[in-house]
Structures are given as C-alpha cells and as structure tokens.
Amino acid sequence: MKNITDSSIRFSVITEGSLIQTGFLDASLNEPTQHIPYTPVNMYVVQEVEAASIGDILVAERSGEDLIVTLRSLEDSQPHLALKNFFAHNGQLHQITQDGEFIRSLSAQDNPQQGQITFSAQPLGHIEQQPLSQALSMLHEVSLSEANDAASQPAMMAMAFLMQDEAPKNHSRP
C-alpha cells in the first residue's frame, strides 16, 4: 500500500456519457489550486483511493458555496481542488471504490454548515447507476491503463474521450 503522503487521486468530470475532463490530486506535484465550476448535469468522480476510507486521504471543506478538496498530507498548504458553487447547486461528489463500486461520497444537502465536511459512503440504486454505466466503465479502463503513470500526468488536462455509441445526427463521417 502507498504511503498516504505519496497519494495520487484521479478526479474526473462526466457529462451525458462522455468523459470531459480528468486530472490528479497529487502530493508530489506543486500545482496551483484547480478551480472547476460545478454544473448540476455533470458528475464529479474521485478514483484510485487506496485507503480504507476516502477520509483517510482527502479533506473536504465548505467555503461559502464552494467545496474545497485537499489531500490530507497537504492540509496546511493551499487547496488542490475547488468545486465552485457546489453547494448552490446541491452538488454531489462520487467515488469508484477499489472493488469497482460506484458510490456517493459527499452530498451538499447533508452538509449545510461552513467548515470541514465528513465523507460518507452512500450506495446508489440500480436506476441511478444505469445512465452512466458506459462512462463509468470507461473511467475504470482509463484508470487501469494509467495506474503506473499517474505522476507524469499534468493536473486537470482536457481529455478528448467521447463515447461513440451514437453517430452524429447532422454530420457525415468519411
């Protein structure tokens, strides 16, 4: 098992079956805070949590309407991830566990007060998981293929992975 101070957590944003952005919270990188606007139609997912609990690795805090997520090892330095307007939109943060289960780790509705927030694993029902099953499968595959290469990835790089389950309606392809 990795030392918690050497932690690297993958963070992804998914919209309507497409992975639109991915990056890492990495203790070995000296990156500035990553500011991401929270959009209710998108899903925000953390992966590769190698501890018994996400709370062993990450610290979450409500600051105004924003969710600030920091690696526990860097708690005293600047935050690594700020989800802007997370609480204004009743946001949710999800996680793919080590055994591949998709759970809700944090919900704005459960944390109305300012300050530190406790993560809580909440299993999702079958109906909630169904629409994003392809995107979640893709996240799992990307995670596995890059497991040994996390430190070389720049924080929050834009990804061009789009699901090809449906041809564009008004465009023809050669």
N, C-alpha and C positions, 0 to 999 in steps of 0.2 A: 504494500500500500504506500502511496506517496506521502511525503511529509506535508502537513497542511500548509506550511509556509511556501511550498513549491506548487501550490494549487493552480490549476488552469480549468476554467469553466467555460463551456461553449454557450453562447447566447444567440438565439435565432428569433427572427420575426417572420411569421407566416401569414399570408393573406389568400383566401379563396383557393387553397390547394397549391399555392406557389411559395417557395422559399424566397423571400425578397431581400433579406439581409441576415448576415451572420457574422459573428466575431467572438472574441475571447476576453474574459476577465482573467488576467494572468499576473501572478505575483512577480514574475521575473521581468515583465515589461514595465517600463516607466512611461506609461501613456497618460495623456490628459483625460479628464472626465469625458465620457461618451454620453452625449445628450441625444435622446431619442424621443420624439413626440409620440405619446400614446394615442392610438386610434382604436376605437371600440371594435371595428370589424377585423382587426388583426389579432393574431395570437402570439404571445410572448413566452418563449420556452427556454429553460435552462437545462443543460445536459452535462453528462460526464461528472456528476457529483460522486466522488469516490469515498465519501464518508458515510457513516451510518445514517446521518441526517444532514439535510441541506443547511440547517442552522449551525452545524459544525464547521462549515466552510464559508458561508455568506452571512452578512449582517444586513438587515433591511431597516430603513427608517423613513418615516413620513416627514417631509419638509414642505409645508404649505400644501399644495395639490400634487406635489411630485413624490415619486418613490425613488429613494436613493439606495442602491445596492452596492456593497463593498465586500471585497474578500476580507474575511476575519483577520488575516495576517496583516492587512493594511488599514485596519480600522482607524488608526490615528492619522493617516495621511488622507489626501483628497479622495472623494468617492470615485469609483470607476464607472458607474453606470447610473444615469439619471433618466427615469421614465417620466417625461413631462406630462402633467395633467392626468396622471394615473388615477388619482382619487376623484377628480372632477368627472371622470367617465366611468366610475365604479369598476376600475380595472381588475384584471386577474393575471397572475403570473403562474405559469405551468411548468412542470418538470417531467422529464423522461428519466425514470429511475434506472438503476443498474440492471434490473431484470426486465427492462423494456416497458414497464407500466407507465401510462400517461396519467398524471395526477395534477390537481390544482394545489399549488404550494402556498399561495397567498391571494387573498381577496380584499379589495378596498372596503367592501361592506363590513368585513369582520374587524377592521382596524380604523375606527373613526378618529382616534386621538393622534395628536402630533407626537413625534419621538420614535423610539425603537419599536419594531414590529416583530412578532414571533411567527415563524413559518409553521404551517400546519398542513399535513398531507391529507387531501380530501379526494378519494377516488371519484372518477367521473362515471356516469352511467353510459351504457352502450350507445344510446341515442346521441349523447354529447360528443362521443368519440368518432362516430361514423363519418361525418362530413370531411374530416381532416385525416383520415386513415392513410391516404396516399402520401400526403405531405409529411406525416409523422414517420412513415416508412422511409421516405427519402432522407429525413433528418438522421434517422438511425444509420442508414447506409453511409452518409457523408461523415458522420461521427466515427464509424468504424474505420473508414478509409484514411482518416486523418489522425487517428489515435496517437501515432508516434510522431506527428509533425506539428503539434499544436503550438509550440513555442515559436515556430518560424512564420506563423500567420500574423499579418497586421491586424490590429484591433478594428472591429466593425467594418470589414471590407464588404463592398457591394457584391452580391452574387447574381449570376445570370441563369440560375437553375429555374426553369419554368416547366411545369408539368405539361406533357404532350399528350394528354388524354383526349383532347378535342382539337380538331383543326380550326384555324381562324375562320370566322364566318365570311369576311369580306375580302380576304386576301388569298391569292393562289400561290402555291409553292412550286418551285421548279423541280 
